[in-house]
Amino acid sequence: MKTIAIILALLLAGIGIAAVNGAPQGNNTAVPEVIVFEYPAMDGQHKHYFASDLDLTDNKEGKFWNDQISSIVVISGNWAFMGDPVGSVELPNLPVVLGPGVYPDVKIKGIEDNTISQIRLES
């Protein structure tokens, strides 16, 4: 039920049907925003990002998001999701760039669960 409510809210916000499928979108003038969730199906704790965060190990608000992301909702903008910073082990399927849409499980986009360490706003 929570997933349906999120999808309806996104559609009402103007994202549109095509964006729900997750294709990167261009010429988006909205404020960039992505919401990450602790568990699949947009469950558990969540956090809104409006800019890049290249170090999710930094405990800014009492919650470490490094290797804790299982589902994503991209409200606007195109966002790259990456593994550990350069110099450590790179994950073969990262980075993955996602546009506006609902991603109830990161695995459907080829991202291993709980492996995201950096979020970068692409556009």
C-alpha positions, 0 to 999 in steps of 0.5 A: 500500500505504501508503494502505491501511495508513493507512486501516486504522489510522484505522478501528482507531482508531475513526474509522469508515467514514463519516469516511473519506469526509471529512464533518465530524464533531461531538461528537468527544471525541478529542484533535484531530489532523491529519497533513499530507503533502508529496506526494499519496497520503500520501507524502514528509515529514509533520507532525502538528498538534494545534492551529491554526497560522496561520503555516506560513511559520514554520520551527519544525522545519527544514521550511517547510510553507507551500504544501507540503501535497498530502495530508491525514489528519484523525484527529480534529476539524474543521480549516480549511485556508486560503491566505495571511493577510489582506492578501495574495491570497486563493484562491477555494476556501479555506478548506475545512473537513475532518473525520476522513478520508483525503484522498490529494490535496487537489485532490479537495476543491477545494484547489489543490495547494501553496496551504495557508498556515494550518491552523485547528482549528474543533472 
